[in-house]
Amino acid sequence: MNNYLVKSISASDVKAENVPSLLDKAEIPFETIDNVNWAEAFPCKPNVAFRMAYVGDKILLNFRVEEDSVRAVAPADNGRVWEDSCCEFFVSPTDDGTYYNIECNCAGTLLVGFGPGREGRQHLPVDVLQKVGRWSSLGRQPFDERVGKCHWQMALVIPTSLFMHHPNLQLQGNSMRANFYKCGDKTQKPHFLSWNPIALPKPDFHCPPFFGTISFAR
């Protein structure tokens, strides 16, 4: 399984729109999301990469995508963002058998769930989601699918308060299990890419046994 070191950087009052330039300045490289686990049924492979850093109690996450169309139909948080051009971060902060699925479409619309598995997941309250800073190079308004080659970026500033079922969570020196995904269930070319490979017979991102590790530097 893959391992990713999340470096600490210095910054104050971090805004999501500044995350790409902050990570550029800190020389944080991109890591590819390139496992096409179900290639026979879903061969489409957009060019996707992510990079992360942290500042105090905030995770800075930057996705970079090149794909043949983009879609951002979900009208509000906790909607069906996975049907759009969507990047996802699933993470288990501790070894208690639970994880959060943080899913964000290309217009910065979020869905965040919590639980031990695919079934019966609990959506986090919208007021908690609103604490996540978001920026998209495509803007923040919903739109129907636009067909044609598109390059876009998205950045999130995720406070540890989002992990509401794990109060007092510390980042520095901590290791977590995680995976990163790109999907687009209702795009012209449906696709399901992952950072860590998934050895299952059909698309399923809710599979903690296939998570890799992210380690927050001291």
C-alpha positions, 0 to 999 in steps of 0.5 A, a space after each residue: 500500500 502507498 504511503 504519503 508524508 504530509 509536511 507541515 508548512 507555515 502560514 496564517 489565516 489560510 484561504 482555500 484559493 491560496 492553497 495551490 500557491 502555498 504548496 507551490 512555494 513549499 515545493 510540495 509535489 503532486 502524487 498521481 491517482 492512477 489505478 483503473 481498478 475496473 478497466 474492462 467496464 470503465 477504461 476511462 482514465 483522466 489525469 488526476 493528482 493530489 498533494 497535501 500539507 498541514 498548518 496547525 489543525 488544518 489539512 490543505 488538500 489540492 487536486 489537479 485534473 485533466 478530463 474529457 468533460 466536467 459536470 457539477 449538477 449537485 445543487 447543495 452540500 450532501 447531495 449526489 456529488 459522486 455523479 459529477 466530476 468528483 475528487 474524494 478523500 476517505 480517511 480513518 483518523 484512528 484504528 476504531 473501524 470507522 472512516 469519513 468519506 469527504 467527496 467534492 465535485 468540481 464546483 466545490 460542493 461537498 458530501 461528508 459521511 461517517 461510519 464503519 462501512 458503506 451501509 448506514 453512513 451518517 451525513 455530517 451536518 451542513 453547518 459542520 461542512 461549511 467550516 471547510 474552505 473550498 476553491 475551484 478553478 471552475 467557480 462555485 456555481 452548479 452547471 450541466 456537463 461541459 464536453 471537451 478537454 478541461 483542466 481544473 484544480 480544486 483546493 480544500 482547507 479541512 479543519 480537524 473539527 470536521 472529524 466531529 466524532 474524533 474530538 481533540 484529534 491531533 495532526 502532528 506526528 499522527 498517522 492515518 489510513 486513507 485513500 484518494 479517488 476520482 470518479 464521475 458516475 454520470 459523466 459522458 465517460 464514467 470512471 473510477 480511479 484510486 490512489 491505492 489499488 482496490 482488489 474488488 470485482 466492481 466499483 466500490 470506494 468504501 473499502 478500508 482494507 485497501 486504504 494506504 497511509 498518510 503520516 503527518 510530519 513532526 
